[in-house]
Amino acid sequence: MTGSSGVITVTTDASGAYHAACSGQVVVIVDVIDMSTTLEVAIQEGAALVLGASLLIARHRCR
């Protein structure tokens, strides 16, 4: 997709994220199944920032 300020590339596997990072692009990974493995690898490989998110209702159930 193109917009007025750049290009957004959407892929469905880790190799796309790898190639984007190697070319200097900002990489955003959305993991909807199990974030723990993704988080561990991102931190090991030097991610600048890792954010976790869940539905508001899920946060209230965990208390």
MOVENNOR-V549968 format. One record per residue. N is the residue number from 1. PHI is phi in degrees with one decimal (999 if undefined). D_LAST is the distance of its C-alpha to the last C-alpha in Angstrom with 2 decimals. Layout:
N_PHI_D_LAST ; N_PHI_D_LAST
This chain:
1_999_40.37 ; 2_-117.3_42.23 ; 3_-137.2_41.64 ; 4_-70.7_43.40 ; 5_-115.9_41.77 ; 6_158.2_41.61 ; 7_-124.0_40.74 ; 8_-113.9_37.48 ; 9_-108.7_37.68 ; 10_-115.5_35.30 ; 11_-128.8_35.29 ; 12_-122.7_33.40 ; 13_-148.9_33.61 ; 14_-69.2_33.32 ; 15_-65.0_37.07 ; 16_-64.6_37.02 ; 17_-65.1_34.43 ; 18_-61.3_36.58 ; 19_-64.8_39.75 ; 20_-64.6_38.24 ; 21_-63.8_37.03 ; 22_-63.9_40.47 ; 23_-92.5_42.15 ; 24_87.2_40.14 ; 25_-81.1_37.95 ; 26_-76.2_34.36 ; 27_-113.8_32.17 ; 28_-119.8_28.90 ; 29_-109.9_27.25 ; 30_-111.2_24.91 ; 31_-109.6_23.43 ; 32_-96.4_21.89 ; 33_-104.6_21.75 ; 34_-148.6_20.39 ; 35_-75.1_20.07 ; 36_-58.6_19.98 ; 37_-66.4_23.77 ; 38_-59.3_24.62 ; 39_-62.8_22.73 ; 40_-60.3_24.51 ; 41_-66.0_27.89 ; 42_-60.7_27.54 ; 43_-67.5_26.88 ; 44_-60.0_29.71 ; 45_-91.6_32.06 ; 46_91.0_31.54 ; 47_-57.2_29.28 ; 48_-74.6_29.34 ; 49_-157.7_25.80 ; 50_-127.9_22.89 ; 51_-117.7_20.11 ; 52_-105.9_17.10 ; 53_-148.3_15.82 ; 54_-149.9_13.76 ; 55_-63.2_13.74 ; 56_-56.8_11.83 ; 57_-63.9_10.70 ; 58_-66.4_9.32 ; 59_-65.2_7.11 ; 60_-70.4_5.74 ; 61_-71.5_5.59 ; 62_-81.8_3.79 ; 63_-79.4_0.00
